Amino acid sequence: MSMPKLDLDALPQSNATGYPPPFDGAVGGRLWRRLAPALGLKEMGASHVVLKPGAWSSQRHWHKGEDELLIMLSGEAVLVEDGTRTVLRAGDICGWAEGAENGHHLINESAADCSFVAISAGPDLGGFYPDIDMVWDEHGRYLHKDGTPYPAK
């Protein structure tokens, strides 16, 4: 059985985000392509992500139900976790088990683009953003920490 080779350049690239203002600004320089649907994968998510200089991968977060795996492909970014900052370069691999309450995200503090593949597996049961007044629920809705919904985009 041969494995299909994905033509990355043929996939649409987007910088869309569901984050409400003002939390959407930090990810404006994040460009992503969804890999899993293009390959017919149904039990995991996978995205190819490019961060422009100054861009964030996301708001710092952790997941209730999903495992996450990140593989740096090119360039350099700073992994920000609870109380730590770690420089990641091409070939570096990181992972977070579902439910691990260690908020994390990448920031491209360099002068050049960086890229990585992010893979997730498990049910999306929502999660938390420890630095801001926001959570998301199992329906993908963004809420204030008191449960009040943010206005839909």
C-alpha positions in Angstrom: 0.0 0.0 0.0 1.5 3.3 -1.0 1.0 6.4 1.1 -0.4 9.5 -0.6 2.0 12.4 -0.9 0.4 15.7 0.0 0.9 18.7 -2.2 1.2 21.4 0.5 1.2 24.3 -1.9 -2.2 23.0 -3.4 -3.9 23.4 0.0 -5.6 26.7 0.8 -3.7 28.8 3.4 -5.6 31.0 5.8 -5.0 33.4 8.7 -8.6 33.1 10.0 -9.2 32.9 13.7 -12.3 32.5 15.8 -10.8 34.5 18.6 -12.8 37.5 19.6 -11.2 41.0 19.7 -8.8 41.9 21.2 -7.3 38.4 21.3 -7.3 37.9 17.6 -4.6 40.5 16.9 -1.6 38.4 18.2 -2.4 35.6 15.7 -2.8 37.9 12.6 0.6 36.8 11.3 -0.2 33.0 11.6 -0.9 31.2 8.4 -2.3 27.7 8.5 -3.2 24.8 6.2 -5.3 21.9 7.4 -3.5 18.7 6.6 -5.8 16.0 8.2 -8.9 16.6 6.0 -6.8 16.7 2.8 -5.4 13.2 3.7 -8.8 11.8 4.8 -7.7 11.5 8.5 -10.6 11.5 10.8 -9.2 10.6 14.3 -6.6 13.4 14.5 -6.1 17.0 13.5 -3.0 18.2 11.8 -2.0 21.6 10.5 1.0 23.1 8.8 1.6 26.5 10.4 3.8 29.5 9.3 4.4 32.3 11.8 5.5 35.6 10.5 8.0 37.6 12.6 6.1 38.8 15.7 3.2 36.4 15.3 1.8 34.1 18.0 0.6 30.5 17.3 -2.3 31.1 19.6 -3.2 32.6 22.9 -1.4 30.6 25.6 -3.8 27.6 26.3 -4.2 24.0 27.4 -6.7 21.3 26.3 -9.1 19.3 28.5 -9.4 16.4 26.0 -6.8 16.6 23.3 -3.2 15.4 23.2 -1.0 17.8 21.2 2.3 17.2 19.3 4.4 19.9 17.7 7.3 19.4 15.2 9.3 22.4 14.2 10.2 22.4 10.5 12.0 25.6 9.9 13.2 28.8 11.6 13.0 29.6 15.2 10.2 30.3 17.8 10.0 30.7 21.5 7.8 28.2 23.3 6.1 30.0 26.3 4.8 27.7 29.0 3.9 28.2 32.7 7.0 30.1 33.9 9.4 29.0 31.2 10.6 30.2 27.7 12.3 27.7 25.4 13.8 28.4 22.0 12.6 25.8 19.4 14.4 25.2 16.1 13.9 22.9 13.1 13.8 19.3 14.3 12.6 20.1 17.8 9.6 18.1 19.0 7.2 19.0 21.9 4.1 17.4 23.2 1.4 18.0 25.8 -0.9 15.3 27.2 -4.6 16.0 27.4 -5.6 17.7 30.6 -2.0 18.8 31.5 -2.6 22.3 32.9 0.4 23.8 31.3 -0.6 26.7 29.2 1.6 27.0 26.1 2.0 28.8 22.7 4.8 29.8 20.3 5.9 33.3 19.5 8.1 34.1 16.6 10.6 36.6 18.0 13.0 36.2 15.1 13.3 38.3 11.9 12.3 35.4 9.6 9.3 33.1 9.1 9.2 29.8 11.0 7.1 26.8 10.4 5.8 23.7 12.2 3.3 20.9 12.1 0.8 20.7 14.9 -1.0 17.4 15.5 -3.9 16.8 17.9 -5.8 13.7 18.9 -8.7 13.1 21.2 -12.1 14.7 21.8 -12.1 18.5 21.9 -13.7 19.0 25.4 -12.6 22.6 25.5 -9.8 24.3 27.3 -8.4 27.3 29.1 -6.4 30.4 28.4 -4.6 31.2 31.7 -3.5 34.7 30.8 -6.8 36.2 29.6 -10.5 36.1 30.4 -11.3 33.4 28.0 -12.1 29.7 27.8 -13.6 27.5 25.0 -16.1 24.8 25.4 -16.7 21.4 23.7 -18.7 23.2 21.0 -15.8 25.5 20.1 -17.5 28.6 21.6 -15.3 31.3 23.2 -16.6 32.3 26.6 -15.5 34.6 29.4 -14.3 32.6 32.5 -17.7 33.3 34.1 -19.4 31.5 31.3 -20.7 34.5 29.4 -20.2 34.1 25.6 -18.2 36.4 23.6 -20.1 37.9 20.6 -20.0 35.6 17.5 -17.8 36.9 14.7 
